[in-house]
Amino acid sequence: MLPNISLDQLLLLDIETTPAVATFNNLPDNMQSLWTDKIAKTLPESGDATEAYAERAGIYAEFGKIVCISVGFFYVENGRYQLRIKSIHGDDEKVLLNSFLELVNKFHTKFPRFQFAGHNIKEFDIPFICRRSVIHQLSLPLPLQIHGFKPWELPMLDTMQLWRFGDFKNYTSLKLLTAIMGIPTPKDDIDGSMVGRVYWQDHDLDRIASYCQKDVVAVGQLLMRFKGVPLLEAEDVVYTK
């Protein structure tokens, strides 16, 4: 697979999101009403709006925020692929997003035909980043000005879409896909459903960033599998500040 894809032309990414405020009661009155209305229409079985906010608000760009974006890119050294990983995280989402958008602009300058890569980024990560950027009145770089694009025109390599092979009813998690592909992954102390608690109760951004980075590495390994080249060894993954 992927005979026409150059790994060094990809910008891998993953985001971690949380509810925008700590609890439902911290929302302004109008937003409480709007959240209750949204949940009643989209998740009527969820029951109490307060509990649903803690569990689900982080997946909606209108009610959540990004606390970490991890990125990675491939390069070749001594005849082997290496993967360089960097995380941008913090409490100020606007600052975080602005740093990421500047990085995208720099990458686009160096690789004008690059593609974003990740798991389920077409339906979650990229739309979430774009929506939150617009909310903060940040200018989207050219690679993210994707409104009006046809699905096949989007500059994205999505490992979930690759695994679908045209079956749009199929959803396969990154954890399951790496397992069936025989890709070793470290045992995590948290999962995506725990990020909101780790952020709002523990405020452990480093822990969240570590979890986010592991997903980027997992995507990188999946791409190696799809490409039919040897997997990365631990020493092939470089973490930068």
C-alpha positions as CSV (number, residue, x, y, z in Angstrom):
1,M,0.0,0.0,0.0
2,L,0.9,3.7,-0.3
3,P,3.4,3.4,-3.1
4,N,3.0,7.1,-4.0
5,I,3.2,8.4,-0.4
6,S,6.6,9.7,0.9
7,L,6.7,9.4,4.6
8,D,8.8,12.6,4.9
9,Q,6.0,14.6,3.3
10,L,3.6,13.9,6.2
11,L,2.9,15.9,9.3
12,L,1.5,13.4,11.9
13,L,-0.8,14.8,14.6
14,D,-3.1,14.0,17.4
15,I,-5.0,16.2,19.8
16,E,-6.4,15.9,23.3
17,T,-9.5,17.8,24.3
18,T,-11.4,18.5,27.5
19,P,-14.6,20.3,28.4
20,A,-14.1,24.0,28.2
21,V,-14.8,24.6,31.9
22,A,-14.5,22.3,34.8
23,T,-18.2,21.5,35.3
24,F,-21.6,22.1,33.8
25,N,-22.3,24.6,36.6
26,N,-19.3,26.7,35.5
27,L,-20.9,27.4,32.1
28,P,-22.7,30.7,31.6
29,D,-26.5,30.4,31.8
30,N,-27.0,30.7,28.0
31,M,-24.4,28.0,27.4
32,Q,-26.0,25.7,29.9
33,S,-29.3,26.0,28.1
34,L,-27.6,25.4,24.7
35,W,-25.8,22.3,26.0
36,T,-29.0,20.9,27.4
37,D,-30.7,21.5,24.1
38,K,-27.8,19.9,22.1
39,I,-27.7,16.8,24.3
40,A,-31.5,16.4,24.2
41,K,-31.3,16.2,20.4
42,T,-28.1,14.4,19.8
43,L,-27.8,12.1,22.8
44,P,-31.3,11.8,24.3
45,E,-30.3,8.6,26.1
46,S,-27.6,10.4,28.0
47,G,-30.0,11.5,30.7
48,D,-28.7,14.2,33.0
49,A,-27.1,17.2,31.2
50,T,-24.7,17.8,34.1
51,E,-23.2,14.3,33.9
52,A,-23.2,14.3,30.1
53,Y,-21.2,17.5,30.1
54,A,-18.4,15.9,32.1
55,E,-18.3,12.9,29.9
56,R,-19.1,14.3,26.4
57,A,-18.4,18.1,26.2
58,G,-14.8,17.5,25.2
59,I,-15.7,16.0,21.8
60,Y,-17.7,19.0,20.7
61,A,-15.7,22.1,19.5
62,E,-18.5,24.4,20.7
63,F,-18.2,23.2,24.3
64,G,-14.7,21.8,24.5
65,K,-11.1,23.0,24.1
66,I,-7.8,21.6,23.0
67,V,-5.1,21.2,25.8
68,C,-2.5,19.4,23.7
69,I,-1.5,18.9,20.1
70,S,1.3,16.4,19.4
71,V,3.0,16.4,16.0
72,G,5.5,14.2,14.4
73,F,7.5,14.0,11.1
74,F,9.7,11.4,9.5
75,Y,13.2,11.8,8.3
76,V,16.0,9.4,7.2
77,E,19.2,9.1,9.1
78,N,21.9,6.4,8.6
79,G,19.6,4.7,6.2
80,R,16.7,4.3,8.7
81,Y,13.5,6.2,9.2
82,Q,13.4,8.3,12.3
83,L,10.3,10.0,13.8
84,R,10.7,13.3,15.6
85,I,7.9,14.1,18.0
86,K,6.9,17.5,19.6
87,S,4.0,18.4,21.8
88,I,2.4,21.8,22.3
89,H,0.3,22.0,25.4
90,G,-1.0,24.5,27.9
91,D,-4.1,26.2,29.5
92,D,-4.3,29.0,27.0
93,E,-5.9,27.4,24.0
94,K,-5.4,30.5,21.8
95,V,-1.6,30.5,22.4
96,L,-1.5,26.7,21.9
97,L,-3.4,27.0,18.5
98,N,-1.3,29.9,17.3
99,S,1.9,27.9,17.9
100,F,0.5,25.0,16.0
101,L,-0.7,27.1,13.1
102,E,2.8,28.7,12.9
103,L,4.3,25.3,12.7
104,V,1.9,24.3,9.9
105,N,2.9,27.4,8.0
106,K,6.6,26.5,8.4
107,F,6.1,22.9,7.3
108,H,4.1,24.1,4.3
109,T,6.9,26.4,3.3
110,K,9.3,23.5,3.4
111,F,7.0,20.9,1.9
112,P,4.3,22.6,-0.2
113,R,2.6,19.3,-1.0
114,F,2.6,17.8,2.4
115,Q,-0.3,16.0,4.0
116,F,-1.6,15.7,7.5
117,A,-1.6,12.2,8.9
118,G,-3.4,10.7,11.8
119,H,-6.2,8.4,13.0
120,N,-9.7,9.7,12.5
121,I,-8.3,13.2,11.8
122,K,-10.8,13.8,8.9
123,E,-13.7,13.6,11.2
124,F,-12.3,14.8,14.5
125,D,-8.8,16.3,14.9
126,I,-8.7,18.6,11.9
127,P,-12.3,19.9,12.1
128,F,-11.8,20.5,15.8
129,I,-8.6,22.5,15.3
130,C,-10.2,24.6,12.5
131,R,-13.4,25.3,14.5
132,R,-11.5,26.3,17.7
133,S,-9.1,28.5,15.6
134,V,-12.1,30.3,14.1
135,I,-13.6,30.8,17.5
136,H,-10.4,32.4,18.6
137,Q,-10.3,34.5,15.4
138,L,-7.1,33.0,14.2
139,S,-6.2,32.9,10.5
140,L,-6.1,29.4,9.1
141,P,-3.0,28.6,7.1
142,L,-3.5,27.5,3.5
143,P,-3.3,23.8,4.2
144,L,-6.3,24.1,6.6
145,Q,-8.4,26.2,4.3
146,I,-10.3,23.1,3.3
147,H,-14.0,24.3,3.2
148,G,-15.5,23.3,-0.1
149,F,-13.0,20.5,-0.8
150,K,-14.3,17.2,-2.0
151,P,-13.5,14.3,0.3
152,W,-10.8,13.0,-2.0
153,E,-9.2,16.4,-2.3
154,L,-8.4,16.8,1.4
155,P,-4.6,16.9,2.1
156,M,-5.0,14.2,4.8
157,L,-3.8,10.6,5.2
158,D,-6.2,9.1,7.7
159,T,-5.3,5.6,9.0
160,M,-8.9,4.9,9.9
161,Q,-10.0,5.7,6.4
162,L,-7.2,3.6,5.0
163,W,-8.5,0.6,7.0
164,R,-12.1,1.2,5.9
165,F,-11.2,0.3,2.3
166,G,-14.4,2.1,1.2
167,D,-16.6,0.7,4.0
168,F,-18.0,3.9,5.6
169,K,-19.9,1.9,8.3
170,N,-16.7,0.7,9.8
171,Y,-15.1,2.3,12.9
172,T,-11.8,0.8,14.2
173,S,-10.0,2.4,17.1
174,L,-6.3,3.1,17.0
175,K,-5.8,0.7,19.9
176,L,-7.5,-2.1,18.1
177,L,-5.8,-1.5,14.8
178,T,-2.3,-1.5,16.3
179,A,-3.2,-4.7,18.2
180,I,-4.3,-6.6,15.1
181,M,-1.3,-5.3,13.1
182,G,1.1,-6.7,15.7
183,I,2.4,-3.3,16.7
184,P,3.7,-3.2,20.3
185,T,2.4,-0.2,22.3
186,P,3.2,0.7,25.8
187,K,0.5,0.2,28.5
188,D,-1.1,3.5,29.1
189,D,-2.0,4.8,32.5
190,I,-4.9,6.8,31.0
191,D,-7.2,6.7,28.0
192,G,-9.1,9.3,26.1
193,S,-12.1,9.2,28.4
194,M,-9.9,10.2,31.4
195,V,-8.2,13.3,29.8
196,G,-10.8,15.7,31.2
197,R,-10.4,14.4,34.7
198,V,-6.6,14.4,34.5
199,Y,-6.8,18.0,33.3
200,W,-9.4,19.6,35.5
201,Q,-8.8,17.6,38.7
202,D,-5.0,16.9,38.5
203,H,-3.9,19.5,36.0
204,D,-1.2,17.1,34.8
205,L,-0.5,18.4,31.3
206,D,2.7,16.5,31.0
207,R,0.8,13.2,31.6
208,I,-1.7,14.2,28.9
209,A,1.1,15.1,26.5
210,S,2.8,11.8,27.1
211,Y,-0.4,10.0,26.2
212,C,-1.0,12.1,23.1
213,Q,2.6,11.5,21.9
214,K,2.1,7.7,22.1
215,D,-0.8,8.0,19.7
216,V,1.4,9.9,17.2
217,V,4.0,7.1,17.5
218,A,1.3,4.5,17.0
219,V,0.1,6.3,13.8
220,G,3.7,6.4,12.6
221,Q,4.0,2.6,13.1
222,L,0.8,2.0,11.3
223,L,2.0,4.0,8.3
224,M,5.2,1.9,8.3
225,R,3.0,-1.3,8.3
226,F,0.8,0.1,5.5
227,K,3.9,1.1,3.5
228,G,5.5,-2.3,4.0
229,V,8.7,-1.1,5.7
230,P,10.3,-2.2,9.0
231,L,8.7,-0.7,12.2
232,L,10.5,2.0,14.1
233,E,12.7,0.9,17.0
234,A,12.5,2.8,20.3
235,E,15.8,4.6,19.5
236,D,14.2,5.8,16.2
237,V,11.7,8.0,18.0
238,V,13.1,11.4,19.1
239,Y,11.2,13.7,21.4
240,T,11.9,17.4,21.3
241,K,10.8,20.2,23.6
